[in-house]
Amino acid sequence: MTLSLSADIQPSSERSTGSPRANGWRGLIEEYRAYLPVSEKTPVITLHEGNTPLIPVPAIAAEIGKNVQVFVKYDGLNPTGSFKDRGMTMAISKAKEDGAEAVICASTGNTSAAAAAYARRGGMRAFVLIPDGYVALGKLAQALLYGAEVLAIQGNFDRALEIVRAASEQYPVTLVNSLNPYRLEGQKTAAFEVVDVLGDAPDWLCIPVGNAGNITAYWMGFCQYHQERRCTKLPKMMGFQAMGAAPMVTGHIFEHPETIATAIRIGNPANRDRAIAVQHASQGTFNAVTDDEILDAYRLLASGEGIFCEPASAASVAGLLKVKDQVPENAKIVCVLTGNGLKDPDTAIKHSRSQFKQGIAPDLTSVAQAMGF
Ligand code: AN7
C-alpha cells in the first residue's frame, strides 16, 4: 500500500482559510494572514485566539418564533475570555514589529486583561488604566496576574481613555485601545469565522456596543469577505447598548454612564462616527436595553442554553428579544457573546435565581431531604 504524505506536509501558507485544519488552529494571524496587514517581518504574538464556536440557541429562537435560526458567536472562549484577544494579537504583534517596549490602554476590564497577556508574552510592559471600583473581579485578577501595571483612576472609562491617548503622545508607550487601527483588523476575523461556518453572512448580526469598535470591525470583516465573494450578502448590524450608557441610541454623550454591565459602561464612544456609518450602510439600528432585560437574557442563556456569558454580552440577546417583532420570517441571526461569564462571578451569584441551600448536615438523610426526596 502506498501512502501519500503530500497533504500532510503541504506548507501552511498553501492551505486555504475555512478548510479543515489538520495541524490545528494556529491563531488568527496565521489562519487569516492573507486578509491582514502583516508581513514576513511581523513577529506573531499569539495565544492561538479565534476559532470560537458558533452555537445554535434553540430556546432563544423559540421565544422569537417565525422559523428563525439563532446562533451565538461565543467569543468568551478566547484565551483571556473575551473578543479583545482578536484585536490584541494584531496590535501587540505590530507594536513589537515597530520596536515598542511598552503599551498602554484604558479599559472597563477585558481590554486590560488581553493587553496584559499579549504584551507580557511579547516581552513588553503593559500599563492599564481602569475606573476604580467598576471592573469585574475576574478581569482585575487577570490583569494583575499577567503582570500588568494596573492604575485605577477616580474617574470613568471615558476619562481614562482621554488620559491614555495623551500619554501615548507624550511618552514612549503604544496605545492599544481600538483607536489603534490594528485592533479592528484583528477583530474583523470574527466575521470571517461566522461566514466560514454558516457558508454565508447571517441576515442579522446582534452585538453589544460600548466604545463601538467591535461593531465597526465586524462590518469591515463582512464587507471584505463580500468583496472577495466569500459571502453573497451583508447582514443588518443591530447594535445594543445599556439604557444608562446609550450614546449611540440617544445621539448625545453620557457624562455619567451607569449599568450593571460594567464592560459597556461607556458614555463617549471613540468609534462613534464609524459606527454610525455602519448603521447607515447596513440599514441597522441602535437600541437600548435595561439592566433587568440584560439580566433576564443572561439567566436565559445560562439556564436555558448552558452558555455562561458576562452581562455586557447578554445585551445582544436581550436586544434581539426586545426587537423580535422586527425580525423577518426564516431569518438567520447571530448574536455576539463578547465575554465569558467567569469574568464576573459577583454578578452571577448576586443575580442567580437558583436555589442555594447552605449549612446542610453532612449525612444522606439531610441531603435527601434538601433534595426534596
Ligand atoms: C464583554 O475592555 O471597552 O463596542 O475596555 O468587554 O468594541 O467597545 C470592553 C468592551 C462588549 C463593547 N462586550 O465592545 C474594555 C472595553 C464586552 C466588552 C464590549 C466590551 P466595543
Boltz pocket constraint, residues with backbone or C-beta under 6 A from the ligand:
constraints:
  - pocket:
      binder: B
      contacts: [[A, 82], [A, 84], [A, 106], [A, 107], [A, 108], [A, 109], [A, 110], [A, 111], [A, 112], [A, 178], [A, 208], [A, 209], [A, 210], [A, 211], [A, 212], [A, 213], [A, 214], [A, 215], [A, 263], [A, 264], [A, 310], [A, 312], [A, 313], [A, 338], [A, 339]]
      max_distance: 6.0
